[in-house]
Amino acid sequence: MEGVHILAIINSVLTHNGNPAVTDDDIVLREARFRSLDFSEVTLRWICFG
């Protein structure tokens, strides 16, 4: 899986939680309101659908 695909999953989780999508690869995920619980959701989506 490429970084573009992972960023798409991260953006899906962010927007589902009412946060704006990340458009810059250099942004710190904490600044994007990406919570530790969101990492678990990204991992599960990657395993199930990746």
C-alpha positions as CSV (number, residue, x, y, z in Angstrom):
1,M,0.0,0.0,0.0
2,E,1.3,3.4,-1.0
3,G,1.3,6.6,1.1
4,V,-1.5,8.0,-1.1
5,H,-3.7,5.1,0.0
6,I,-2.9,5.5,3.6
7,L,-3.6,9.3,3.4
8,A,-6.9,8.5,1.8
9,I,-7.9,6.3,4.8
10,I,-6.6,8.9,7.3
11,N,-8.7,11.5,5.5
12,S,-11.7,9.2,5.6
13,V,-11.4,8.9,9.3
14,L,-10.8,12.6,9.9
15,T,-13.8,13.7,7.8
16,H,-16.0,11.0,9.4
17,N,-15.2,12.6,12.8
18,G,-16.0,16.1,11.5
19,N,-12.4,17.3,11.0
20,P,-11.0,18.7,7.8
21,A,-9.0,16.4,5.5
22,V,-5.2,16.6,5.4
23,T,-3.9,18.1,2.2
24,D,-0.3,18.5,3.1
25,D,1.9,15.4,3.6
26,D,4.2,17.3,6.0
27,I,1.5,18.1,8.5
28,V,1.8,16.6,12.0
29,L,-1.2,14.4,12.6
30,R,-1.8,15.9,16.0
31,E,-2.2,19.3,14.4
32,A,-4.8,17.7,12.1
33,R,-6.8,16.6,15.2
34,F,-5.9,12.9,14.6
35,R,-6.4,11.0,17.8
36,S,-4.7,7.9,19.0
37,L,-8.0,6.0,18.7
38,D,-8.0,7.0,15.0
39,F,-4.8,5.0,14.4
40,S,-6.7,1.9,15.4
41,E,-9.5,2.7,13.0
42,V,-7.0,3.3,10.2
43,T,-5.3,0.0,10.9
44,L,-8.5,-1.9,10.9
45,R,-9.6,-0.4,7.6
46,W,-6.2,-1.1,6.1
47,I,-6.4,-4.7,7.2
48,C,-10.0,-5.3,6.1
49,F,-10.0,-3.3,2.9
50,G,-6.4,-2.7,2.0
